[in-house]
Amino acid sequence: MKYLAAYLLLTQGGNATPAAADIKTIVESVGIEADESRINELLSSLEGKGSLEEVIAAGAAKFASAPAAGSASAGVASAAGASGEAAAEAAEEEAKEESDDDMGFGLFD
């Protein structure tokens, strides 16, 4: 992730095609030892993919088609039936017992 962040910083700074040495310079400037093989792996994965905007747009399209966790957990809860409802009620009661209200002070007191 740090190498990708350095790559993005370089492209935002005007370097449309950062080299491995450019990324290494950015990473080492903040005191992190750069791994050349990881940098080369990142650059090879981005090679031939078009502009950075196209890569981001393609990734966003993939995320948009992924199922949301909320819909899956709702299906599991409905399949669980009454036992799931009892567990949810017990969890709510436990959360109320562990509330900060019992501590006698607020967050900004």
N, CA, C and O atoms as CSV, one atom per row, in Angstrom:
chain,resi,resn,atom,element,x,y,z
A,1,MET,N,N,0.816,-1.179,0.000
A,1,MET,CA,C,0.000,0.000,0.000
A,1,MET,C,C,0.869,1.255,0.000
A,1,MET,O,O,0.530,2.254,-0.634
A,2,LYS,N,N,1.992,1.194,0.716
A,2,LYS,CA,C,2.852,2.374,0.761
A,2,LYS,C,C,3.449,2.680,-0.609
A,2,LYS,O,O,3.685,3.843,-0.939
A,3,TYR,N,N,3.692,1.652,-1.399
A,3,TYR,CA,C,4.247,1.884,-2.729
A,3,TYR,C,C,3.185,2.463,-3.663
A,3,TYR,O,O,3.479,3.316,-4.501
A,4,LEU,N,N,1.971,2.000,-3.512
A,4,LEU,CA,C,0.878,2.561,-4.293
A,4,LEU,C,C,0.645,4.016,-3.908
A,4,LEU,O,O,0.411,4.859,-4.773
A,5,ALA,N,N,0.707,4.312,-2.609
A,5,ALA,CA,C,0.535,5.697,-2.151
A,5,ALA,C,C,1.627,6.596,-2.732
A,5,ALA,O,O,1.350,7.718,-3.156
A,6,ALA,N,N,2.856,6.108,-2.752
A,6,ALA,CA,C,3.952,6.882,-3.331
A,6,ALA,C,C,3.727,7.088,-4.829
A,6,ALA,O,O,3.980,8.170,-5.358
A,7,TYR,N,N,3.250,6.041,-5.506
A,7,TYR,CA,C,2.953,6.141,-6.940
A,7,TYR,C,C,1.889,7.208,-7.183
A,7,TYR,O,O,2.024,8.034,-8.086
A,8,LEU,N,N,0.832,7.186,-6.374
A,8,LEU,CA,C,-0.243,8.164,-6.525
A,8,LEU,C,C,0.244,9.578,-6.236
A,8,LEU,O,O,-0.149,10.521,-6.923
A,9,LEU,N,N,1.096,9.734,-5.226
A,9,LEU,CA,C,1.660,11.059,-4.937
A,9,LEU,C,C,2.473,11.580,-6.122
A,9,LEU,O,O,2.387,12.754,-6.480
A,10,LEU,N,N,3.247,10.706,-6.712
A,10,LEU,CA,C,4.056,11.111,-7.860
A,10,LEU,C,C,3.195,11.509,-9.050
A,10,LEU,O,O,3.488,12.496,-9.726
A,11,THR,N,N,2.132,10.748,-9.313
A,11,THR,CA,C,1.273,11.097,-10.446
A,11,THR,C,C,0.523,12.391,-10.193
A,11,THR,O,O,0.318,13.181,-11.115
A,12,GLN,N,N,0.110,12.617,-8.943
A,12,GLN,CA,C,-0.557,13.882,-8.621
A,12,GLN,C,C,0.406,15.052,-8.715
A,12,GLN,O,O,-0.007,16.183,-8.974
A,13,GLY,N,N,1.684,14.786,-8.508
A,13,GLY,CA,C,2.707,15.825,-8.614
A,13,GLY,C,C,3.126,16.122,-10.038
A,13,GLY,O,O,3.950,17.009,-10.260
A,14,GLY,N,N,2.581,15.402,-11.012
A,14,GLY,CA,C,2.876,15.693,-12.400
A,14,GLY,C,C,3.694,14.641,-13.122
A,14,GLY,O,O,3.889,14.751,-14.332
A,15,ASN,N,N,4.177,13.632,-12.427
A,15,ASN,CA,C,4.953,12.565,-13.055
A,15,ASN,C,C,3.974,11.490,-13.529
A,15,ASN,O,O,3.518,10.667,-12.735
A,16,ALA,N,N,3.656,11.502,-14.819
A,16,ALA,CA,C,2.634,10.597,-15.358
A,16,ALA,C,C,3.063,9.136,-15.320
A,16,ALA,O,O,2.213,8.255,-15.192
A,17,THR,N,N,4.353,8.858,-15.428
A,17,THR,CA,C,4.848,7.479,-15.400
A,17,THR,C,C,6.033,7.379,-14.431
A,17,THR,O,O,7.184,7.414,-14.866
A,18,PRO,N,N,5.770,7.256,-13.142
A,18,PRO,CA,C,6.862,7.157,-12.168
A,18,PRO,C,C,7.680,5.888,-12.353
A,18,PRO,O,O,7.133,4.824,-12.646
A,19,ALA,N,N,8.970,6.004,-12.182
A,19,ALA,CA,C,9.878,4.862,-12.266
A,19,ALA,C,C,10.090,4.291,-10.869
A,19,ALA,O,O,9.705,4.903,-9.872
A,20,ALA,N,N,10.699,3.128,-10.807
A,20,ALA,CA,C,10.965,2.472,-9.526
A,20,ALA,C,C,11.833,3.356,-8.632
A,20,ALA,O,O,11.625,3.416,-7.420
A,21,ALA,N,N,12.794,4.033,-9.227
A,21,ALA,CA,C,13.674,4.906,-8.448
A,21,ALA,C,C,12.895,6.067,-7.833
A,21,ALA,O,O,13.189,6.483,-6.713
A,22,ASP,N,N,11.907,6.592,-8.553
A,22,ASP,CA,C,11.080,7.680,-8.032
A,22,ASP,C,C,10.283,7.222,-6.812
A,22,ASP,O,O,10.216,7.923,-5.802
A,23,ILE,N,N,9.685,6.044,-6.920
A,23,ILE,CA,C,8.892,5.501,-5.814
A,23,ILE,C,C,9.791,5.212,-4.619
A,23,ILE,O,O,9.423,5.493,-3.478
A,24,LYS,N,N,10.962,4.655,-4.879
A,24,LYS,CA,C,11.912,4.353,-3.809
A,24,LYS,C,C,12.330,5.621,-3.082
A,24,LYS,O,O,12.462,5.612,-1.858
A,25,THR,N,N,12.538,6.697,-3.801
A,25,THR,CA,C,12.922,7.969,-3.195
A,25,THR,C,C,11.836,8.484,-2.258
A,25,THR,O,O,12.127,8.943,-1.153
A,26,ILE,N,N,10.592,8.406,-2.701
A,26,ILE,CA,C,9.467,8.867,-1.874
A,26,ILE,C,C,9.364,8.025,-0.599
A,26,ILE,O,O,9.238,8.573,0.495
A,27,VAL,N,N,9.417,6.713,-0.735
A,27,VAL,CA,C,9.251,5.822,0.408
A,27,VAL,C,C,10.391,6.004,1.405
A,27,VAL,O,O,10.153,6.062,2.612
A,28,GLU,N,N,11.606,6.094,0.921
A,28,GLU,CA,C,12.750,6.242,1.809
A,28,GLU,C,C,12.812,7.628,2.437
A,28,GLU,O,O,13.460,7.801,3.470
A,29,SER,N,N,12.156,8.615,1.842
A,29,SER,CA,C,12.172,9.971,2.407
A,29,SER,C,C,11.420,10.054,3.733
A,29,SER,O,O,11.614,11.001,4.495
A,30,VAL,N,N,10.562,9.070,4.014
A,30,VAL,CA,C,9.833,9.046,5.283
A,30,VAL,C,C,10.389,7.980,6.234
A,30,VAL,O,O,9.753,7.638,7.231
A,31,GLY,N,N,11.573,7.464,5.920
A,31,GLY,CA,C,12.253,6.544,6.822
A,31,GLY,C,C,11.853,5.094,6.702
A,31,GLY,O,O,12.070,4.319,7.633
A,32,ILE,N,N,11.274,4.704,5.579
A,32,ILE,CA,C,10.880,3.312,5.374
A,32,ILE,C,C,11.836,2.686,4.369
A,32,ILE,O,O,12.154,3.285,3.341
A,33,GLU,N,N,12.291,1.475,4.676
A,33,GLU,CA,C,13.170,0.767,3.755
A,33,GLU,C,C,12.343,0.242,2.583
A,33,GLU,O,O,11.352,-0.459,2.783
A,34,ALA,N,N,12.746,0.579,1.379
A,34,ALA,CA,C,12.003,0.197,0.176
A,34,ALA,C,C,12.389,-1.203,-0.281
A,34,ALA,O,O,13.562,-1.576,-0.259
A,35,ASP,N,N,11.391,-1.968,-0.693
A,35,ASP,CA,C,11.593,-3.307,-1.231
A,35,ASP,C,C,11.437,-3.210,-2.751
A,35,ASP,O,O,10.332,-3.043,-3.267
A,36,GLU,N,N,12.556,-3.318,-3.445
A,36,GLU,CA,C,12.570,-3.148,-4.900
A,36,GLU,C,C,11.649,-4.134,-5.616
A,36,GLU,O,O,11.015,-3.782,-6.611
A,37,SER,N,N,11.572,-5.370,-5.111
A,37,SER,CA,C,10.731,-6.366,-5.789
A,37,SER,C,C,9.255,-5.985,-5.705
A,37,SER,O,O,8.509,-6.206,-6.659
A,38,ARG,N,N,8.823,-5.418,-4.578
A,38,ARG,CA,C,7.430,-5.000,-4.433
A,38,ARG,C,C,7.128,-3.808,-5.335
A,38,ARG,O,O,6.042,-3.711,-5.906
A,39,ILE,N,N,8.087,-2.908,-5.459
A,39,ILE,CA,C,7.906,-1.749,-6.338
A,39,ILE,C,C,7.780,-2.218,-7.786
A,39,ILE,O,O,6.904,-1.762,-8.521
A,40,ASN,N,N,8.662,-3.131,-8.188
A,40,ASN,CA,C,8.614,-3.648,-9.559
A,40,ASN,C,C,7.326,-4.422,-9.817
A,40,ASN,O,O,6.790,-4.376,-10.924
A,41,GLU,N,N,6.819,-5.137,-8.802
A,41,GLU,CA,C,5.562,-5.857,-8.928
A,41,GLU,C,C,4.403,-4.875,-9.160
A,41,GLU,O,O,3.530,-5.125,-9.991
A,42,LEU,N,N,4.405,-3.765,-8.424
A,42,LEU,CA,C,3.374,-2.743,-8.606
A,42,LEU,C,C,3.437,-2.155,-10.011
A,42,LEU,O,O,2.415,-2.033,-10.687
A,43,LEU,N,N,4.630,-1.796,-10.442
A,43,LEU,CA,C,4.779,-1.193,-11.767
A,43,LEU,C,C,4.395,-2.162,-12.879
A,43,LEU,O,O,3.793,-1.753,-13.872
A,44,SER,N,N,4.732,-3.434,-12.728
A,44,SER,CA,C,4.364,-4.403,-13.764
A,44,SER,C,C,2.854,-4.643,-13.788
A,44,SER,O,O,2.288,-4.903,-14.849
A,45,SER,N,N,2.194,-4.557,-12.622
A,45,SER,CA,C,0.742,-4.748,-12.602
A,45,SER,C,C,0.010,-3.560,-13.225
A,45,SER,O,O,-1.104,-3.714,-13.726
A,46,LEU,N,N,0.618,-2.392,-13.197
A,46,LEU,CA,C,0.000,-1.207,-13.795
A,46,LEU,C,C,0.386,-1.009,-15.264
A,46,LEU,O,O,-0.220,-0.200,-15.967
A,47,GLU,N,N,1.382,-1.740,-15.714
A,47,GLU,CA,C,1.887,-1.592,-17.081
A,47,GLU,C,C,0.835,-2.010,-18.106
A,47,GLU,O,O,0.254,-3.091,-18.006
A,48,GLY,N,N,0.600,-1.158,-19.074
A,48,GLY,CA,C,-0.322,-1.457,-20.157
A,48,GLY,C,C,-1.790,-1.315,-19.794
A,48,GLY,O,O,-2.651,-1.726,-20.572
A,49,LYS,N,N,-2.100,-0.751,-18.645
A,49,LYS,CA,C,-3.493,-0.619,-18.205
A,49,LYS,C,C,-4.107,0.724,-18.590
A,49,LYS,O,O,-5.268,0.978,-18.271
A,50,GLY,N,N,-3.367,1.571,-19.254
A,50,GLY,CA,C,-3.899,2.887,-19.605
A,50,GLY,C,C,-3.579,3.903,-18.532
A,50,GLY,O,O,-2.642,3.733,-17.752
A,51,SER,N,N,-4.361,4.951,-18.504
A,51,SER,CA,C,-4.103,6.012,-17.530
A,51,SER,C,C,-4.558,5.580,-16.138
A,51,SER,O,O,-5.335,4.638,-15.989
A,52,LEU,N,N,-4.068,6.275,-15.138
A,52,LEU,CA,C,-4.430,5.977,-13.762
A,52,LEU,C,C,-5.926,6.168,-13.533
A,52,LEU,O,O,-6.538,5.427,-12.764
A,53,GLU,N,N,-6.512,7.152,-14.195
A,53,GLU,CA,C,-7.951,7.396,-14.072
A,53,GLU,C,C,-8.757,6.201,-14.590
A,53,GLU,O,O,-9.782,5.845,-14.009
A,54,GLU,N,N,-8.295,5.583,-15.681
A,54,GLU,CA,C,-8.966,4.407,-16.230
A,54,GLU,C,C,-8.873,3.212,-15.280
A,54,GLU,O,O,-9.828,2.449,-15.138
A,55,VAL,N,N,-7.712,3.054,-14.629
A,55,VAL,CA,C,-7.515,1.957,-13.681
A,55,VAL,C,C,-8.448,2.134,-12.480
A,55,VAL,O,O,-9.064,1.175,-12.014
A,56,ILE,N,N,-8.544,3.364,-11.990
A,56,ILE,CA,C,-9.415,3.644,-10.845
A,56,ILE,C,C,-10.880,3.437,-11.226
A,56,ILE,O,O,-11.649,2.875,-10.447
A,57,ALA,N,N,-11.264,3.883,-12.407
A,57,ALA,CA,C,-12.652,3.711,-12.851
A,57,ALA,C,C,-13.006,2.226,-12.997
A,57,ALA,O,O,-14.110,1.814,-12.638
A,58,ALA,N,N,-12.085,1.434,-13.514
A,58,ALA,CA,C,-12.329,-0.010,-13.650
A,58,ALA,C,C,-12.465,-0.661,-12.281
A,58,ALA,O,O,-13.308,-1.538,-12.092
A,59,GLY,N,N,-11.645,-0.243,-11.328
A,59,GLY,CA,C,-11.738,-0.782,-9.973
A,59,GLY,C,C,-13.041,-0.394,-9.299
A,59,GLY,O,O,-13.638,-1.200,-8.586
A,60,ALA,N,N,-13.486,0.841,-9.521
A,60,ALA,CA,C,-14.746,1.298,-8.931
A,60,ALA,C,C,-15.920,0.505,-9.492
A,60,ALA,O,O,-16.872,0.207,-8.771
A,61,ALA,N,N,-15.855,0.165,-10.771
A,61,ALA,CA,C,-16.924,-0.631,-11.383
A,61,ALA,C,C,-16.974,-2.026,-10.772
A,61,ALA,O,O,-18.057,-2.583,-10.591
A,62,LYS,N,N,-15.814,-2.594,-10.453
A,62,LYS,CA,C,-15.774,-3.919,-9.822
A,62,LYS,C,C,-16.367,-3.864,-8.421
A,62,LYS,O,O,-17.096,-4.769,-8.016
A,63,PHE,N,N,-16.054,-2.797,-7.675
A,63,PHE,CA,C,-16.612,-2.663,-6.328
A,63,PHE,C,C,-18.116,-2.463,-6.367
A,63,PHE,O,O,-18.825,-2.940,-5.481
A,64,ALA,N,N,-18.611,-1.773,-7.370
A,64,ALA,CA,C,-20.047,-1.512,-7.460
A,64,ALA,C,C,-20.828,-2.798,-7.682
A,64,ALA,O,O,-21.982,-2.897,-7.264
A,65,SER,N,N,-20.223,-3.776,-8.327
A,65,SER,CA,C,-20.930,-5.032,-8.589
A,65,SER,C,C,-20.792,-6.043,-7.455
A,65,SER,O,O,-21.427,-7.097,-7.499
A,66,ALA,N,N,-19.973,-5.747,-6.434
A,66,ALA,CA,C,-19.788,-6.667,-5.310
A,66,ALA,C,C,-20.990,-6.594,-4.380
A,66,ALA,O,O,-21.539,-5.514,-4.163
A,67,PRO,N,N,-21.405,-7.731,-3.828
A,67,PRO,CA,C,-22.553,-7.717,-2.904
A,67,PRO,C,C,-22.182,-7.016,-1.607
A,67,PRO,O,O,-21.036,-7.077,-1.161
A,68,ALA,N,N,-23.154,-6.357,-1.011
A,68,ALA,CA,C,-22.940,-5.660,0.253
A,68,ALA,C,C,-23.088,-6.632,1.413
A,68,ALA,O,O,-23.875,-7.576,1.341
A,69,ALA,N,N,-22.346,-6.409,2.465
A,69,ALA,CA,C,-22.395,-7.293,3.630
A,69,ALA,C,C,-23.736,-7.213,4.337
A,69,ALA,O,O,-24.179,-8.197,4.929
A,70,GLY,N,N,-24.386,-6.068,4.286
A,70,GLY,CA,C,-25.665,-5.907,4.965
A,70,GLY,C,C,-26.729,-6.838,4.428
A,70,GLY,O,O,-27.520,-7.381,5.199
A,71,SER,N,N,-26.763,-7.034,3.124
A,71,SER,CA,C,-27.785,-7.911,2.553
A,71,SER,C,C,-27.533,-9.366,2.921
A,71,SER,O,O,-28.484,-10.124,3.113
A,72,ALA,N,N,-26.290,-9.764,3.022
A,72,ALA,CA,C,-25.978,-11.143,3.393
A,72,ALA,C,C,-26.315,-11.395,4.852
A,72,ALA,O,O,-26.859,-12.447,5.187
A,73,SER,N,N,-26.002,-10.451,5.718
A,73,SER,CA,C,-26.291,-10.665,7.136
A,73,SER,C,C,-27.785,-10.633,7.399
A,73,SER,O,O,-28.254,-11.298,8.323
A,74,ALA,N,N,-28.551,-9.877,6.610
A,74,ALA,CA,C,-30.007,-9.860,6.778
A,74,ALA,C,C,-30.596,-11.219,6.418
A,74,ALA,O,O,-31.521,-11.686,7.082
A,75,GLY,N,N,-30.077,-11.848,5.390
A,75,GLY,CA,C,-30.553,-13.163,4.991
A,75,GLY,C,C,-30.244,-14.213,6.040
A,75,GLY,O,O,-31.062,-15.096,6.296
A,76,VAL,N,N,-29.080,-14.125,6.644
A,76,VAL,CA,C,-28.716,-15.070,7.688
A,76,VAL,C,C,-29.604,-14.875,8.906
A,76,VAL,O,O,-30.048,-15.847,9.518
A,77,ALA,N,N,-29.865,-13.618,9.260
A,77,ALA,CA,C,-30.706,-13.340,10.429
A,77,ALA,C,C,-32.130,-13.846,10.212
A,77,ALA,O,O,-32.735,-14.384,11.139
A,78,SER,N,N,-32.675,-13.684,9.007
A,78,SER,CA,C,-34.037,-14.157,8.764
A,78,SER,C,C,-34.091,-15.681,8.749
A,78,SER,O,O,-35.106,-16.263,9.132
A,79,ALA,N,N,-33.031,-16.327,8.322
A,79,ALA,CA,C,-32.990,-17.784,8.304
A,79,ALA,C,C,-32.852,-18.353,9.713
A,79,ALA,O,O,-33.265,-19.481,9.980
A,80,ALA,N,N,-32.273,-17.569,10.601
A,80,ALA,CA,C,-32.070,-18.053,11.963
A,80,ALA,C,C,-33.371,-18.148,12.736
A,80,ALA,O,O,-33.471,-18.938,13.674
A,81,GLY,N,N,-34.370,-17.361,12.365
A,81,GLY,CA,C,-35.689,-17.434,13.001
A,81,GLY,C,C,-35.703,-16.863,14.394
A,81,GLY,O,O,-35.013,-15.888,14.693
A,82,ALA,N,N,-36.504,-17.486,15.248
A,82,ALA,CA,C,-36.725,-16.982,16.605
A,82,ALA,C,C,-35.457,-17.009,17.443
A,82,ALA,O,O,-35.248,-16.121,18.270
A,83,SER,N,N,-34.610,-18.006,17.249
A,83,SER,CA,C,-33.380,-18.069,18.042
A,83,SER,C,C,-32.474,-16.895,17.729
A,83,SER,O,O,-31.766,-16.405,18.609
A,84,GLY,N,N,-32.490,-16.439,16.487
A,84,GLY,CA,C,-31.712,-15.264,16.110
A,84,GLY,C,C,-32.258,-14.007,16.748
A,84,GLY,O,O,-31.495,-13.131,17.155
A,85,GLU,N,N,-33.576,-13.910,16.839
A,85,GLU,CA,C,-34.192,-12.751,17.473
A,85,GLU,C,C,-33.857,-12.714,18.957
A,85,GLU,O,O,-33.585,-11.644,19.501
A,86,ALA,N,N,-33.874,-13.853,19.609
A,86,ALA,CA,C,-33.544,-13.912,21.042
A,86,ALA,C,C,-32.095,-13.510,21.268
A,86,ALA,O,O,-31.790,-12.806,22.230
A,87,ALA,N,N,-31.201,-13.949,20.391
A,87,ALA,CA,C,-29.788,-13.588,20.515
A,87,ALA,C,C,-29.589,-12.098,20.298
A,87,ALA,O,O,-28.777,-11.473,20.981
A,88,ALA,N,N,-30.322,-11.523,19.355
A,88,ALA,CA,C,-30.207,-10.094,19.101
A,88,ALA,C,C,-30.701,-9.279,20.286
A,88,ALA,O,O,-30.101,-8.263,20.640
A,89,GLU,N,N,-31.797,-9.724,20.901
A,89,GLU,CA,C,-32.314,-9.029,22.083
A,89,GLU,C,C,-31.323,-9.114,23.237
A,89,GLU,O,O,-31.130,-8.132,23.955
A,90,ALA,N,N,-30.699,-10.253,23.424
A,90,ALA,CA,C,-29.716,-10.413,24.496
A,90,ALA,C,C,-28.507,-9.518,24.252
A,90,ALA,O,O,-27.956,-8.947,25.193
A,91,ALA,N,N,-28.094,-9.393,22.993
A,91,ALA,CA,C,-26.962,-8.534,22.659
A,91,ALA,C,C,-27.300,-7.070,22.923
A,91,ALA,O,O,-26.454,-6.318,23.407
A,92,GLU,N,N,-28.534,-6.657,22.607
A,92,GLU,CA,C,-28.950,-5.277,22.865
A,92,GLU,C,C,-28.956,-4.978,24.356
A,92,GLU,O,O,-28.518,-3.905,24.771
A,93,GLU,N,N,-29.449,-5.914,25.169
A,93,GLU,CA,C,-29.479,-5.711,26.614
A,93,GLU,C,C,-28.069,-5.616,27.177
A,93,GLU,O,O,-27.808,-4.803,28.064
A,94,GLU,N,N,-27.160,-6.439,26.672
A,94,GLU,CA,C,-25.780,-6.398,27.130
A,94,GLU,C,C,-25.127,-5.078,26.754
A,94,GLU,O,O,-24.355,-4.525,27.537
A,95,ALA,N,N,-25.428,-4.567,25.564
A,95,ALA,CA,C,-24.872,-3.289,25.125
A,95,ALA,C,C,-25.375,-2.160,26.012
A,95,ALA,O,O,-24.626,-1.231,26.312
A,96,LYS,N,N,-26.641,-2.228,26.438
A,96,LYS,CA,C,-27.189,-1.203,27.328
A,96,LYS,C,C,-26.474,-1.238,28.669
A,96,LYS,O,O,-26.208,-0.187,29.252
A,97,GLU,N,N,-26.158,-2.427,29.167
A,97,GLU,CA,C,-25.480,-2.561,30.451
A,97,GLU,C,C,-24.071,-2.006,30.396
A,97,GLU,O,O,-23.569,-1.520,31.409
A,98,GLU,N,N,-23.418,-2.062,29.246
A,98,GLU,CA,C,-22.051,-1.586,29.106
A,98,GLU,C,C,-21.979,-0.145,28.622
A,98,GLU,O,O,-20.919,0.304,28.185
A,99,SER,N,N,-23.059,0.568,28.691
A,99,SER,CA,C,-23.138,1.935,28.202
A,99,SER,C,C,-22.273,2.870,29.039
A,99,SER,O,O,-22.052,2.614,30.223
A,100,ASP,N,N,-21.780,3.956,28.432
A,100,ASP,CA,C,-20.997,4.970,29.139
A,100,ASP,C,C,-21.857,5.776,30.102
A,100,ASP,O,O,-21.319,6.469,30.966
A,101,ASP,N,N,-23.180,5.704,29.977
A,101,ASP,CA,C,-24.064,6.453,30.859
A,101,ASP,C,C,-23.879,6.018,32.305
A,101,ASP,O,O,-24.090,6.817,33.217
A,102,ASP,N,N,-23.496,4.790,32.529
A,102,ASP,CA,C,-23.328,4.271,33.879
A,102,ASP,C,C,-22.063,4.785,34.550
A,102,ASP,O,O,-21.890,4.612,35.757
A,103,MET,N,N,-21.186,5.409,33.792
A,103,MET,CA,C,-19.908,5.836,34.341
A,103,MET,C,C,-20.011,7.172,35.078
A,103,MET,O,O,-19.101,7.515,35.832
A,104,GLY,N,N,-21.070,7.922,34.889
A,104,GLY,CA,C,-21.251,9.161,35.632
A,104,GLY,C,C,-20.644,10.388,34.980
A,104,GLY,O,O,-20.681,11.466,35.573
A,105,PHE,N,N,-20.094,10.270,33.799
A,105,PHE,CA,C,-19.586,11.444,33.094
A,105,PHE,C,C,-19.780,11.259,31.606
A,105,PHE,O,O,-19.913,10.138,31.116
A,106,GLY,N,N,-19.794,12.384,30.885
A,106,GLY,CA,C,-19.979,12.349,29.448
A,106,GLY,C,C,-18.649,12.424,28.729
A,106,GLY,O,O,-17.600,12.578,29.353
A,107,LEU,N,N,-18.700,12.318,27.458
A,107,LEU,CA,C,-17.499,12.331,26.642
A,107,LEU,C,C,-16.765,13.654,26.715
A,107,LEU,O,O,-15.535,13.679,26.668
A,108,PHE,N,N,-17.496,14.758,26.831
A,108,PHE,CA,C,-16.876,16.068,26.797
A,108,PHE,C,C,-16.914,16.787,28.151
A,108,PHE,O,O,-16.803,18.013,28.189
A,109,ASP,N,N,-17.066,16.071,29.243
A,109,ASP,CA,C,-17.069,16.686,30.587
A,109,ASP,C,C,-15.682,17.027,31.040
A,109,ASP,O,O,-15.503,17.548,32.141
